[in-house]
Amino acid sequence: MQSGDVSAQAPLIAILAGEDSGDQLGADLVVALRQRYPQARFVGIGGARMQAQGFESWYDIHELSLFGFSEVISHLPRLLRLRKALVARLLKAQPAVVVGIDAPDFNLGVERRLKQAGLLTVHYVSPSVWAWREKRAEKIGRSARRMLCLFPMEPAIYAKHGIDARFVGHPLADRFALVSDRIGARDVLQLPQQAPVLAVLPGSRLSELARLGQIFIDAAMQLAATIPGLRIVIPAANPQVHARLKELLARCPHDGAAPMLLLDGHAHEAMLAADVVLLASGTATLEAMLAKRPMVVGYRVTPMSYRIACAMKMLKTDIYSLPNILARACGLGDDRLVPELMQDDCTAANLAAATLDLFRDSERRSHIVAAFEQLHQALRGDMEGHAGDRAAAAIAELVDQRDVG
């Protein structure tokens, strides 16, 4: 970096985050980048966590909180208007670097236009190229100068297509201890130490609850009728999800029902406190893995999204949950650690049966915990520092090279 260059000393850094998980990654990134550039200004799209670190959000982060083909299609005109306005604003501002965090359907299109215009672009969190057409990696290279990967198997895929990709580790691996503390978590949630405990996480979006909420609660009720003394904890990701879950629980019969504890947040504590976790497919499965908790995963997308994916032959994997994908990639020899019940198989009866099997098989649970400990270490890697620090270093390397050039 040239010491006489004011823009190099105080760069304008644009970050585009989608969803709550992107907001957390973005907040960590702002903190780490500010250590390198104390006078930097951060702008773009971000949530409350990023804004708490001095980030200037031009648009509401919830504008990008969509999932599935049908949801994107229904909001397409608005998204196109937002993308056009955002691209124009960024081209006028000329930031030192633009970092798109996740939200690939939106961010990669923005990054491609900006890269074509000569701006430096980085994408943080690789799309699931190992599941959704590996050749997509080549197209991603037209959008991002560098890809920052959370999983160790991803850079090799990009390397085959000549794409600069770096494994920076997964930030969640830094937030969980290698040895989990179930006793402490139960104390926090005031749960009996000797009681069987089930954590139920049917999704973090209202659209997911519409498809999965009743199914998961019905499964939990079936388990409550089967497992003596069962305690059920249900953490809600946000106030809207909490309100919807409260409505669903109010419909349940209460005579002889197991105690159900509906929480405001505290998902990590709920997972740590549980013997088994029943949850929707997604990032939460990674959190349950890092909590070292055996789990059953279920999921349904909208019928339209499922038909489109099948018709286009987009899905290129026969496993879906992140723990199973990581187990295969890391060569553990068992890529079916986690029972997966998808689409038509995702019924209350099937979920309850698979979960009951785990409660009754302590040897299998011990095997799963040992495998999850290995996968946790793989996500941390042998690198120094935290994932946010490593991501910031990979971004700063590009910015400083450009400034020197």
C-alpha atoms as one frame of an Amber mdcrd trajectory, in Angstrom:
protein
   0.000   0.000   0.000   1.364   3.409  -0.906   1.641   5.539   2.219   0.903
   8.750   0.335  -2.336   7.478  -1.180  -5.297   8.697   0.899  -7.690   6.146
  -0.650  -5.278   3.354   0.286  -5.140   4.569   3.894  -8.912   5.068   4.130
 -10.469   2.823   1.489 -14.155   2.684   0.707 -15.146  -0.966   1.131 -18.520
  -2.201  -0.107 -20.094  -5.291   1.449 -23.350  -6.869   0.260 -24.830  -9.266
   2.812 -27.988 -11.304   2.526 -29.829 -12.882   5.449 -28.987 -13.072   9.139
 -26.011 -15.387   8.633 -24.521 -12.938   6.123 -24.966 -10.116   8.617 -22.898
 -12.030  11.185 -20.177 -12.812   8.662 -20.213  -9.190   7.547 -19.917  -7.868
  11.104 -16.880 -10.088  11.760 -15.382  -8.964   8.458 -15.873  -5.252   9.211
 -14.132  -5.680  12.568 -11.195  -7.544  11.012 -10.821  -5.168   8.048 -10.949
  -2.119  10.324  -7.902  -3.471  12.154  -6.048  -3.230   8.839  -7.688  -0.006
   7.657  -8.700   2.038  10.737 -10.019   4.898   8.617 -11.961   2.750   6.171
 -15.605   3.457   5.359 -17.940   0.491   4.922 -21.093   0.742   2.794 -23.580
  -1.477   0.951 -26.247  -3.837   2.316 -26.053  -5.069   5.885 -28.084  -5.788
   8.992 -28.070  -4.718  12.622 -24.815  -6.495  13.521 -22.903  -4.845  10.686
 -24.419  -1.459  11.435 -23.370  -1.810  15.078 -19.787  -1.912  13.759 -20.190
   1.397  11.917 -21.425  -0.028   8.612 -23.571   2.270   6.426 -26.396   0.217
   4.942 -27.910   1.671   1.790 -30.765  -0.853   1.668 -32.624  -3.149   4.067
 -30.909  -6.554   4.341 -34.312  -8.255   4.322 -34.675  -7.240   0.681 -32.453
 -10.243  -0.107 -33.915 -12.736   2.390 -35.567 -15.030  -0.134 -35.371 -18.768
  -0.625 -36.391 -21.054  -3.460 -37.197 -20.494  -7.103 -40.817 -19.512  -6.533
 -39.993 -16.860  -3.932 -37.311 -15.325  -6.156 -39.601 -15.342  -9.207 -42.427
 -13.595  -7.345 -40.059 -10.833  -6.212 -38.045 -10.644  -9.442 -39.152  -7.169
 -10.637 -38.267  -5.617  -7.285 -34.922  -7.440  -7.145 -34.017  -6.292 -10.647
 -34.783  -2.686  -9.745 -32.704  -2.997  -6.587 -29.801  -4.546  -8.466 -29.832
  -1.824 -11.114 -29.863   0.946  -8.507 -27.155  -0.732  -6.445 -24.836  -1.260
  -9.416 -25.219   2.369 -10.468 -24.482   3.589  -6.961 -21.403   1.393  -6.598
 -20.041   2.410 -10.000 -20.387   6.042  -8.954 -18.759   5.429  -5.543 -15.845
   3.370  -6.971 -15.026   1.352  -3.815 -11.610  -0.265  -3.411 -13.301  -3.672
  -3.272 -16.827  -5.085  -3.363 -17.451  -8.155  -1.198 -20.618 -10.135  -1.822
 -21.526 -12.339   1.131 -23.648 -15.347   0.201 -26.989 -14.527  -1.568 -25.462
 -15.825  -4.833 -28.569 -15.379  -6.992 -28.398 -11.645  -6.326 -24.777 -10.929
  -5.488 -23.052 -12.788  -8.306 -25.009 -10.813 -10.895 -24.017  -7.555  -9.203
 -20.397  -8.659  -8.938 -20.247  -9.661 -12.604 -21.348  -6.224 -13.773 -18.935
  -4.498 -11.418 -16.020  -6.723 -12.409 -16.704  -6.023 -16.069 -16.541  -2.318
 -15.217 -13.107  -2.739 -13.638 -13.973  -2.961  -9.934 -12.309  -5.497  -7.663
 -14.833  -8.116  -6.552 -14.687 -10.886  -3.949 -17.372 -13.427  -3.105 -17.511
 -14.733   0.465 -19.248 -18.111   0.934 -19.165 -20.377  -2.064 -22.466 -21.546
  -3.517 -22.897 -25.288  -3.185 -21.065 -26.140  -6.397 -20.547 -29.699  -5.149
 -24.341 -30.155  -5.174 -25.639 -27.833  -7.892 -23.678 -28.350 -11.097 -19.927
 -28.117 -10.642 -19.535 -26.239 -13.953 -21.164 -23.294 -12.214 -17.734 -22.627
 -10.695 -16.457 -21.434 -14.083 -19.287 -18.911 -14.382 -18.637 -17.688 -10.854
 -15.130 -16.746 -11.966 -16.662 -14.124 -14.249 -18.113 -12.438 -11.176 -15.477
 -12.765  -8.469 -11.757 -12.057  -8.602 -11.398 -14.289  -5.559 -13.724 -16.760
  -3.853 -13.549 -17.196  -0.069 -14.633 -20.716   0.906 -15.942 -21.972   4.233
 -15.401 -25.667   3.512 -12.068 -27.395   2.840 -13.225 -29.341  -0.251 -14.284
 -26.263  -2.219 -11.014 -24.638  -3.437 -10.027 -27.773  -5.367 -13.266 -27.580
  -7.354 -12.562 -23.970  -8.326  -8.930 -24.748  -9.130 -10.078 -27.121 -11.896
 -11.660 -24.099 -13.584  -8.756 -21.733 -12.981 -10.548 -19.760 -10.251  -8.641
 -18.206  -7.331 -10.344 -19.647  -4.234  -9.158 -19.649  -0.617 -10.311 -21.803
   2.289 -10.697 -19.398   5.213 -12.475 -21.767   7.585 -15.995 -21.622   8.905
 -16.724 -18.932  11.528 -19.104 -21.233  13.368 -16.202 -23.603  14.027 -14.627
 -20.820  16.078 -17.760 -20.291  18.174 -18.194 -23.861  19.410 -15.831 -25.649
  21.772 -14.348 -28.894  20.520 -15.822 -30.597  23.595 -19.423 -29.529  24.145
 -20.908 -28.637  27.527 -24.328 -30.228  27.847 -24.475 -29.785  31.635 -23.865
 -26.034  31.360 -26.436 -25.624  28.601 -29.086 -27.456  30.610 -28.347 -25.252
  33.605 -28.820 -22.136  31.449 -32.166 -23.399  30.142 -33.176 -24.821  33.542
 -33.618 -28.328  32.198 -33.222 -31.459  34.359 -29.798 -33.021  33.906 -31.121
 -36.594  33.726 -34.165 -36.052  31.509 -34.179 -36.964  27.806 -34.196 -33.727
  25.810 -35.151 -33.103  22.184 -34.373 -29.819  20.412 -36.699 -28.995  17.493
 -35.714 -26.402  14.861 -38.187 -26.380  11.944 -36.635 -23.393  10.163 -35.669
 -19.749  10.558 -38.011 -18.288   7.918 -41.788 -17.962   7.946 -41.864 -19.617
   4.518 -40.084 -22.649   5.986 -42.515 -22.822   8.901 -45.398 -22.803   6.452
 -44.029 -26.001   4.917 -42.389 -27.644   7.927 -43.685 -26.211  11.195 -46.728
 -28.425  11.700 -44.892 -31.533  10.492 -42.051 -31.050  12.977 -44.365 -30.272
  15.897 -46.510 -33.319  15.102 -43.334 -35.439  15.079 -42.328 -34.011  18.456
 -45.758 -34.811  19.874 -45.471 -38.405  18.661 -42.090 -38.690  20.385 -43.497
 -37.170  23.577 -46.083 -39.939  23.662 -43.362 -42.575  23.277 -40.377 -41.398
  25.379 -41.121 -41.135  29.125 -40.113 -37.809  30.693 -39.125 -36.208  27.364
 -38.462 -32.467  27.435 -38.787 -30.552  24.168 -37.064 -27.206  23.497 -37.923
 -25.111  20.441 -35.701 -22.060  19.821 -37.190 -19.334  17.603 -34.811 -17.480
  15.284 -36.643 -14.141  15.494 -39.863 -12.573  16.904 -41.876 -13.375  13.775
 -40.896 -17.049  13.923 -41.587 -17.085  17.676 -45.117 -15.769  17.127 -45.828
 -18.341  14.416 -44.475 -21.234  16.503 -46.576 -20.074  19.446 -49.662 -20.256
  17.213 -48.786 -23.778  16.087 -48.136 -24.977  19.638 -51.428 -23.516  20.840
 -53.227 -25.970  18.542 -51.569 -28.993  20.136 -53.493 -31.080  22.689 -52.063
 -30.501  26.161 -53.405 -33.458  28.105 -50.431 -35.598  29.031 -48.172 -33.715
  26.623 -44.471 -33.438  27.323 -43.296 -30.026  28.533 -42.407 -27.828  25.549
 -40.140 -24.835  26.050 -40.416 -22.166  23.333 -37.317 -19.956  23.403 -36.470
 -16.509  22.102 -33.234 -17.398  20.329 -30.766 -19.556  22.297 -30.496 -22.068
  19.449 -26.944 -23.011  20.385 -27.880 -23.644  24.015 -30.879 -25.707  22.923
 -28.712 -27.873  20.700 -26.037 -28.311  23.356 -28.649 -29.269  25.947 -30.306
 -31.875  23.722 -29.667 -35.589  23.373 -30.990 -35.480  19.799 -31.854 -32.590
  17.482 -34.691 -32.641  14.943 -34.168 -29.841  12.443 -34.618 -28.436   8.982
 -31.824 -28.785   6.435 -29.507 -25.789   6.211 -26.876 -24.017   8.268 -28.520
 -25.232  11.478 -27.318 -28.765  10.673 -23.755 -27.467  10.769 -24.425 -25.850
  14.131 -25.831 -29.104  15.491 -22.768 -30.930  14.191 -20.460 -28.445  15.931
 -22.518 -28.886  19.103 -21.740 -32.636  18.679 -25.380 -33.601  18.752 -26.884
 -36.519  16.794 -29.642 -35.224  14.550 -32.411 -36.034  12.118 -32.814 -33.685
   9.156 -35.976 -33.039   7.209 -36.883 -30.580   4.490 -39.429 -29.673   1.851
 -39.177 -26.981  -0.791 -42.253 -25.662  -2.584 -43.664 -28.111  -5.140 -42.787
 -25.666  -7.933 -39.162 -25.374  -6.798 -38.901 -29.155  -6.563 -40.354 -29.708
 -10.024 -38.026 -27.141 -11.572 -34.966 -28.677  -9.906 -35.944 -32.157 -11.065
 -36.827 -31.063 -14.607 -33.533 -29.205 -15.025 -31.538 -32.034 -13.384 -29.828
 -29.432 -11.234 -29.167 -31.523  -8.134 -25.924 -33.488  -8.422 -25.727 -35.111
  -4.996 -27.503 -37.938  -3.213 -26.875 -36.450   0.234 -28.124 -33.085   1.422
 -27.145 -32.198   4.986 -23.829 -30.464   5.556 -22.557 -33.042   8.104 -23.007
 -35.861   5.576 -21.446 -33.821   2.771 -18.451 -32.977   4.941 -18.077 -36.572
   6.087 -17.886 -37.679   2.447 -15.469 -34.891   1.486 -13.200 -35.573   4.455
 -13.134 -39.309   3.775 -14.564 -40.491   7.097 -15.954 -43.603   5.442 -19.480
 -42.890   6.658 -21.389 -40.232   4.737 -24.740 -41.300   6.170 -24.136 -40.110
   9.698 -27.292 -38.025   9.643 -30.711 -39.458   8.666 -32.182 -37.289   5.892
 -35.888 -37.165   5.064 -36.534 -34.923   2.093 -39.620 -33.736   0.230 -42.295
 -36.508   0.207 -40.341 -38.515   2.806 -40.485 -35.573   5.211 -43.538 -36.627
   7.210 -44.219 -36.462  10.937 -44.268 -40.275  11.201 -40.934 -40.685   9.396
 -39.241 -37.915  11.368 -40.483 -39.342  14.662 -39.357 -42.870  13.791 -35.842
 -41.788  12.780 -35.483 -39.626  15.883 -36.707 -42.411  18.161 -34.095 -44.738
  16.671 -31.367 -42.328  17.736 -32.748 -41.975  21.265 -32.738 -45.761  21.637
 -29.241 -46.385  20.216 -26.586 -44.940  22.540 -23.752 -46.690  20.675 -24.745
 -45.026  17.425 -24.965 -41.649  19.133 -21.424 -42.066  20.485 -20.140 -42.925
  17.000 -21.794 -39.822  15.560 -20.331 -37.568  18.267 -16.802 -38.884  17.591
 -17.213 -38.247  13.858 -18.533 -34.743  14.485 -15.456 -33.944  16.579 -13.245
 -34.885  13.607 -15.303 -32.734  11.246 -15.140 -29.787  13.637 -11.358 -29.944
  13.574 -11.380 -30.135   9.770 -13.421 -26.928   9.584 -10.934 -25.156  11.814
  -7.979 -26.415   9.830  -4.397 -25.793  10.904  -4.612 -22.068  10.216  -4.033
 -19.326  12.753  -6.652 -16.804  13.824 -10.380 -16.791  13.271 -12.270 -17.187
  10.007 -13.119 -13.471   9.866  -9.454 -12.554  10.250  -8.437 -14.942   7.482
 -11.159 -13.635   5.169 -10.044 -10.066   5.832  -6.421 -10.993   5.106  -7.400
 -12.542   1.750  -9.356  -9.406   0.818  -6.675  -6.995   2.010  -4.065  -8.859
  -0.033  -5.967  -8.061  -3.224  -6.653  -4.447  -2.218  -3.023  -3.793  -1.316
  -1.759  -5.408  -4.532  -4.014  -3.126  -6.559  -2.919  -0.051  -4.614   0.754
  -0.889  -5.118   0.123  -1.544  -8.815
